[in-house]
């Protein structure tokens, strides 16, 4: 529901809280597997809203580099136990929080070569934790795109990453019948969250919404990092 509200009304930046929250109550790999089909369904609604409004050149760079990162994530995922995944999820949550909150000077637009690095890193973290937003923003934000073009380009990137993950997740045995049944039960909540986000956008301050999300990210990030290390 939080992910849907974020995608529907607040720019999608809070979606990275879902996997860390799930990892508090189920093994992190299972939490990521449960979220993947839900994200894929929500991506369809997002793409329909911004059809053909993305930057084609940036999509080619971001998606191509992201695929390399996803491949690296798939190769590494099978060699990580739950504690290492907890550490990675915790670090990703805290890293995203630091990137979102710490003041920083405006950056010059990265070169395409730098974009390949940041987008590959985004694909890697997206594969393991569904939290690839911060590295992608390092590349996209300085491009100074029109708001609709920026949102559409981001949506295409994450939709491509999510659908590419399906086969590796099947290969890793993560999309079993139990996880898929849980995903199916959660899809209505995610879709309802999108429409709720559209309504709440005009009624709730984005500042307070993100304060809630950032608080959850800090608590879950620290808890997962502590659990993984100990």
N, C-alpha and C positions, 0 to 999 in steps of 0.2 A: 504493500500500500504506500509506504514512504517513497519507494522508487517511482511508482506511478505518479504520485503527487508531484515529485520533483521533475519528472519528464514532462508532465502536462502543464505545469504552471510556473516552475522556478528554474528552468534552464537545464535540468538534468544533473546538476553538479552534486546533488546529494545521493545519487544512486549508489555511490561507492560504499555507503553504510550498510547495505543489505547483507553482503557476504560476511563481513566481520560480525554482524549481529547473529546471523545463523550459526557461525562458527563457535559462538558461545555455548550452544546447546546440542550441536551435532558435530561430527568430525568435519574439519574444514573442506575436505574434498567433496564430501556429501553435500555440504551447504552450497558449494559452487555448482555442483551438478543439478541441484534442485532449482537454483536461480536461472540456469541457462535457458530452458524452454520458456520460462516466464519472460525473460528479456527478449527472446526471439519474437514472441507474440507482440510485445509492446513496441518493438522496433518497426513492425509492419504499420502500426498506427502512426508512428512518428514520420516514417518515410512518406506515407500518403499525404500528410499535412504539408510537406515541403518538397513535393515531387519536382525534380529537374531544377531546383534552385541552388544546387551545390556548385562549387568550383571544380570543374573537371580535371584541371591540372593538379590541384592539390589532392583530389581524391586518388589520382593515379599514384602519387608519391606516398601518401599516408597509408593507403591500403596495401600497396606492394611491400613497403617496409614492415607494416603490421603483420603481414603473413609470415615474414621471416621471424619476427618476434614470437608469433604463435607457435611456429615449428620448434623454436628453441624452448618455449614453455612446455610443449608436449614432451620433448625429449627429457627435460629436467623433472617433469612432474612425476614420472614413474619411479624416479630414484629418491623422492622425498617422502619421509614418513610424516605422520600427522603433526609432530612437534615442529619440524622444519617448516611445514606449511603454515602453522600458527605463527611462527616467527615472521615469515614473509608477509602474511596477511596483516599482522600487527604493525610491521615496519611500513607497509604500503599505506595503511590507514593513517598513521602518524605523519608520514611523509606528505600525503595529500593535505592533511590538516595544516602542516607547516607551510606548504606552498600557498594555500588559500589565505592564511591569516597574516603571515609575516610581510611587513612592508618591503617593497622592492622598487628599484628604479625601472622606468620603461626600457625594455630591451629592444635592440635593433632586430629586424626580421632575420631569423636564421637562414643560412644558405640551404639549398636543397640537400646538400650532403649532410649537414647537421640535422635537417628534417628527417632523413632516413634513420639516423641514430635514435632520435627522440621517438619516432613512431614505431621503430622496432622495439624499443624499451616499453612503449605503451602496449604493443601487442603481447609482449612477454608477461607483464603484470596483469593485463586483461585476461590472459588465458588462465592464470593461477587464481586470481582473486576477483575478476570482473571489475577491477579498479584501475583502468588505464588512463584516467582523465588527466592527471597532472602532467605526465610527459607529453601528451598530445597538445595540451594547452601551451606548453613552452614553445611549440612550433607554430600553432595556429594563431594565438592571441596577437603576437607582433605583426601578423600579416595585415591587420587593420581591415578586416573584411566587413562588408555589410552584415548587419545582425542576422538577417534571414539566411544569407549565404554561409555565415559562420555556423549557425545551428544546423543547417542542412548538411554541410560538409562533415560536421561531427557525427550527425546521425548516420550518414552513410558509412563512415569509418567503423563505428561500433556495431552497426548492423552486419557489416561484412565480417568483422571479427567474431561476432556471436554465432553466425551461421557456419563459419569455417570451423569453429570449435566442435561442432556436433560430431563429426567423424572421429577426431581424436578422443573425445569424451566416450564415445561408444567403444573405441579400441582399448581405452583404459578401464573399461567396465564400470564407468560411473553412471551411465544412463540405464540403470536396471529398472525393472518393473516398479519397485517400491518408490524410487526417486521420481520416476515419471508420473506415478499416481499422485505423489505429493505436489509435483509441479502443476498438474492438471487442476488440483484443488485450489492452488494459489493464483492461477491465471485470472479468474474473475476479480480477485482483489487487486491485482496489478492494473487491469484494464479500468476497473472502477476508480482506482487511484488517479489515472490519467484525467478522467472527466472531473473528478473531485478537485484535482490541481487546477484545472481551468477555471472552476468556480472560486476556489480559495485565492487565486491570484489577485482578485479584486477585493478580497475581504481581509486577508492576513498579510502583515508586513513580511516581506521576504527576509528582512534582517532577523526577525524572531524565529522564522522557520529554520534558517541556517544556523542560528545559535543552538537550536535543539539538535540538529544533525551533527554539528561540530562537537557538541557535548557528548553525544552517543559515540562518535568516532574516537574521541580521546579516551573515554572509559573502556571501550572495547579494544582499542589498539593497545593500550597499556596492559589490559588483562590478558589478551592473547599473547603478547610478547613475554609477559611474566610466565604464563603457563608453558609456552614453548621452551623457554630457557631453563625452567625448573623441572 
